[in-house]
């Protein structure tokens, strides 16, 4: 296992003497590059930086394909019959819902989820100076957490080794995209992007409108087949007359369970102002630990929480994708050195994590004793799982949420939760750091202590 | 603009002695607020009162941008109803306030900070993480 050795930034190496005018002249001769071209995260950009997507966006075409195919079959085969027998409004409603779903999906996928730009070298050096107060001659990594009070609640801010800054509250680092994302919810492979502060409302409207769309199509197809069989034909004959309806029926039947479940879960999260990440980790669960921890971000009113999350002001993108690179800033050099380290670490970590994720998924597929729906109650059982299993605690932690959808054969279910598990696992691995043990004071702290305790046994290296 | 020219000249002539970073203040949650604690490096450069006033004004403007009032709710609901396509034509309230903040910082730099050999960087250029204050050498002032 490679050694993620911490390297202190030498402030003297950062010579910030401004370049002379001649350098400016030289740089002007080259065409100015936009910032997205040197963006250090694992993202893809389209339309000259206007659209952003995760580099791992494999299932997005499948999502779009499924929606388009199902709606296409619906409009082509079921609508003519239903317009004749019922009303013209059926394709109209279907069309409106389809447009809404498509736009929400595209906005979720192509919007910056709230990525925090990495700290500049000066900032990073300043933070290093501030926390390295021990002044010992033999260098050891200093404590990497900072405790702050939010609404009389103690919140721990973790230091992100990749982005070289203390993560703001509710921010998490997504290993798939290699970015810190504000109000990180989860990385959704179905939309091919992280879901965070800036695109959570789009994601929510996507799943809500998709629930309506699948329910609507399901209802219409059932009506179609019922009407066909009422005209004196048997059910089998009715199906033979309209085989496309069966395809739609199958797709909708399996998606309805998972999509409705997911919508219900996220409605609960919105109403209590929680993120999936926090809910799975049980950050604010009052059942665990000796300390009563309440969610410090909630407004204690369902309506206010909903309004804030869904209708609140739209924060701007912080990464300035389309800005031009200033000619005198050593960004390529800094990002080159940044890029060297993270891909090296990330590659090995990704291998390690995908391998263990595969193990988890394999184990889950073979076991068969998990509850059906991805209900809010399910993630809260993770602490018990953690307590019981001694082998690879981080990997076993997400298994209830993965397995909870295992009974649905439909794909969205099975992979809707692994995003939670993957990002959650990476987050928990993030917190595994030998220095962290030195830093974290209270043994009463929940599962992070357990993870820390197990880390040496499993031999997992700190992700950062 | 003579003021801006002098800033650029200063940047080219003067050496940067240090950079001070004003960190975020999370005591009221995830709202964008900056700490008003006066950094020791600025002690002989600028008045403590002046500095605190600048940071407080910035905090107020960010609070205004993130305010949850009827205007933001109407904007949010309208956006939801139009499937968020309205943002392609309209500027959000937050963006309008950010422009105001940029203008305020420019004004503060011109009037107060540049004459003292300091330069405020707009926090949006640092991902709303810090307010970066660059301290220039006093060379141009002693000449």
Boltz contact constraints between the chains, C-beta under 6 A:
constraints:
  - contact:
      token1: [A, 16]
      token2: [B, 16]
      max_distance: 6.0
  - contact:
      token1: [A, 17]
      token2: [B, 15]
      max_distance: 6.0
  - contact:
      token1: [A, 18]
      token2: [B, 11]
      max_distance: 6.0
  - contact:
      token1: [A, 18]
      token2: [B, 12]
      max_distance: 6.0
  - contact:
      token1: [A, 100]
      token2: [B, 83]
      max_distance: 6.0
  - contact:
      token1: [A, 103]
      token2: [B, 83]
      max_distance: 6.0
  - contact:
      token1: [A, 107]
      token2: [B, 84]
      max_distance: 6.0
  - contact:
      token1: [A, 116]
      token2: [B, 127]
      max_distance: 6.0
  - contact:
      token1: [A, 117]
      token2: [B, 127]
      max_distance: 6.0
  - contact:
      token1: [A, 122]
      token2: [B, 19]
      max_distance: 6.0
  - contact:
      token1: [A, 123]
      token2: [B, 21]
      max_distance: 6.0
  - contact:
      token1: [A, 126]
      token2: [B, 21]
      max_distance: 6.0
  - contact:
      token1: [A, 148]
      token2: [B, 26]
      max_distance: 6.0
  - contact:
      token1: [A, 149]
      token2: [B, 27]
      max_distance: 6.0
  - contact:
      token1: [A, 150]
      token2: [B, 26]
      max_distance: 6.0
  - contact:
      token1: [A, 150]
      token2: [B, 29]
      max_distance: 6.0
  - contact:
      token1: [A, 169]
      token2: [B, 26]
      max_distance: 6.0
  - contact:
      token1: [A, 169]
      token2: [B, 30]
      max_distance: 6.0
  - contact:
      token1: [A, 170]
      token2: [B, 30]
      max_distance: 6.0
  - contact:
      token1: [A, 297]
      token2: [B, 29]
      max_distance: 6.0
  - contact:
      token1: [A, 307]
      token2: [B, 73]
      max_distance: 6.0
  - contact:
      token1: [A, 308]
      token2: [B, 68]
      max_distance: 6.0
  - contact:
      token1: [A, 311]
      token2: [B, 73]
      max_distance: 6.0
  - contact:
      token1: [A, 311]
      token2: [B, 76]
      max_distance: 6.0
  - contact:
      token1: [A, 311]
      token2: [B, 77]
      max_distance: 6.0
  - contact:
      token1: [A, 313]
      token2: [B, 66]
      max_distance: 6.0
  - contact:
      token1: [A, 313]
      token2: [B, 72]
      max_distance: 6.0
  - contact:
      token1: [A, 313]
      token2: [B, 93]
      max_distance: 6.0
  - contact:
      token1: [A, 313]
      token2: [B, 94]
      max_distance: 6.0
  - contact:
      token1: [A, 314]
      token2: [B, 92]
      max_distance: 6.0
  - contact:
      token1: [A, 315]
      token2: [B, 94]
      max_distance: 6.0
  - contact:
      token1: [A, 316]
      token2: [B, 94]
      max_distance: 6.0
  - contact:
      token1: [A, 316]
      token2: [B, 95]
      max_distance: 6.0
  - contact:
      token1: [A, 318]
      token2: [B, 127]
      max_distance: 6.0
